[in-house]
Amino acid sequence: MGLDLTLIPVRYPIMEEVAIYPRTQINLDRDSILFERIKAEAKMIPLPAMLLWNYEGNMVRVDEDPYGVPLAYVKAKDLHPLFSETQYEWNMAAEAYLKRLHPDTKIILFWH
């Protein structure tokens, strides 16, 4: 069993006490070097709102990851440079996607 990461881009502004209903999720390939780099270098910002998410086929309220860590987000402009050394094609595609987003797009990181 390894650590997985799902990126959840948020298209609209995040407001306190307003639910977020994301439509997009990007499941990354396991890449321990990338994941350690994200954990060490990403500028994490606590998520001030509730996430209502279709997780594993069910609409659920998510405030923390399965490890009990409160959800946080990082801006696309701060996240995509961390992918520069990945060798996994799917993760390279995720990097290309992140580069095309507005730089201030918020990306929720869901570790599982």
C-alpha positions as CSV (number, residue, x, y, z in Angstrom):
1,M,0.0,0.0,0.0
2,G,1.5,3.3,-1.0
3,L,0.6,7.0,-0.9
4,D,-1.5,8.4,-3.6
5,L,-2.3,12.0,-4.5
6,T,-5.3,13.5,-6.3
7,L,-5.3,17.0,-7.5
8,I,-8.7,18.8,-7.4
9,P,-8.6,22.1,-9.3
10,V,-11.2,24.7,-8.1
11,R,-12.6,26.8,-10.9
12,Y,-14.4,29.4,-8.8
13,P,-13.3,31.5,-5.8
14,I,-13.2,29.8,-2.5
15,M,-15.3,31.5,0.2
16,E,-15.5,30.6,3.8
17,E,-18.5,28.5,4.8
18,V,-19.5,27.9,1.2
19,A,-19.4,24.3,-0.2
20,I,-17.0,23.5,-3.0
21,Y,-18.3,21.1,-5.7
22,P,-15.4,20.2,-7.9
23,R,-15.9,18.6,-11.3
24,T,-12.4,17.8,-12.1
25,Q,-9.9,15.5,-10.4
26,I,-6.5,14.3,-11.5
27,N,-5.2,11.1,-10.0
28,L,-1.4,11.2,-10.2
29,D,0.8,8.1,-10.7
30,R,2.8,7.2,-7.6
31,D,6.0,9.1,-7.7
32,S,7.8,9.3,-4.3
33,I,10.3,11.9,-5.5
34,L,7.5,14.2,-6.7
35,F,5.3,13.6,-3.7
36,E,8.2,14.4,-1.3
37,R,9.0,17.5,-3.3
38,I,5.4,18.7,-3.0
39,K,5.3,18.0,0.7
40,A,8.5,19.9,1.3
41,E,8.2,22.8,-1.1
42,A,4.5,23.5,-1.9
43,K,3.1,26.7,-0.3
44,M,0.1,25.1,1.4
45,I,-2.9,27.2,2.3
46,P,-5.6,25.8,4.7
47,L,-8.9,25.2,2.9
48,P,-11.5,27.6,4.5
49,A,-14.5,25.9,3.0
50,M,-16.2,22.5,3.0
51,L,-15.5,20.2,0.1
52,L,-18.4,18.1,-1.3
53,W,-16.8,15.6,-3.6
54,N,-17.7,12.6,-5.5
55,Y,-15.2,10.3,-3.9
56,E,-15.2,6.6,-4.9
57,G,-18.7,6.9,-6.3
58,N,-20.3,8.6,-3.3
59,M,-21.0,12.3,-2.7
60,V,-19.2,13.0,0.6
61,R,-18.2,15.9,2.7
62,V,-14.5,16.0,3.0
63,D,-12.7,18.2,5.6
64,E,-9.5,16.1,5.9
65,D,-7.7,13.4,4.1
66,P,-7.8,9.7,5.3
67,Y,-4.8,10.4,7.5
68,G,-6.6,13.0,9.5
69,V,-4.8,16.0,7.9
70,P,-7.0,19.0,7.2
71,L,-7.4,19.8,3.5
72,A,-5.3,22.5,2.0
73,Y,-4.6,24.0,-1.4
74,V,-1.7,25.4,-3.4
75,K,-1.8,27.7,-6.4
76,A,-1.2,26.3,-9.8
77,K,1.8,28.6,-10.4
78,D,3.5,27.2,-7.3
79,L,2.6,23.6,-8.0
80,H,3.5,22.9,-11.6
81,P,7.2,23.8,-11.3
82,L,7.6,20.9,-8.8
83,F,6.8,18.4,-11.5
84,S,9.9,19.3,-13.5
85,E,11.7,16.1,-12.8
86,T,8.9,13.5,-13.0
87,Q,9.5,10.6,-15.4
88,Y,5.9,9.4,-15.3
89,E,3.8,10.2,-18.4
90,W,0.5,10.7,-16.6
91,N,2.2,13.2,-14.2
92,M,3.8,15.0,-17.1
93,A,0.3,15.4,-18.6
94,A,-0.9,16.8,-15.2
95,E,2.0,19.3,-15.3
96,A,1.0,20.4,-18.8
97,Y,-2.6,20.9,-17.5
98,L,-1.5,22.9,-14.5
99,K,0.6,25.1,-16.7
100,R,-2.4,26.0,-18.8
101,L,-4.5,27.1,-15.9
102,H,-4.7,30.6,-14.6
103,P,-1.6,31.0,-12.3
104,D,-3.8,31.7,-9.2
105,T,-6.1,28.7,-9.7
106,K,-6.4,26.8,-6.4
107,I,-5.5,23.1,-6.5
108,I,-6.7,21.1,-3.5
109,L,-4.3,18.3,-2.6
110,F,-6.0,15.1,-1.5
111,W,-3.5,12.5,-0.1
112,H,-4.9,9.0,0.2
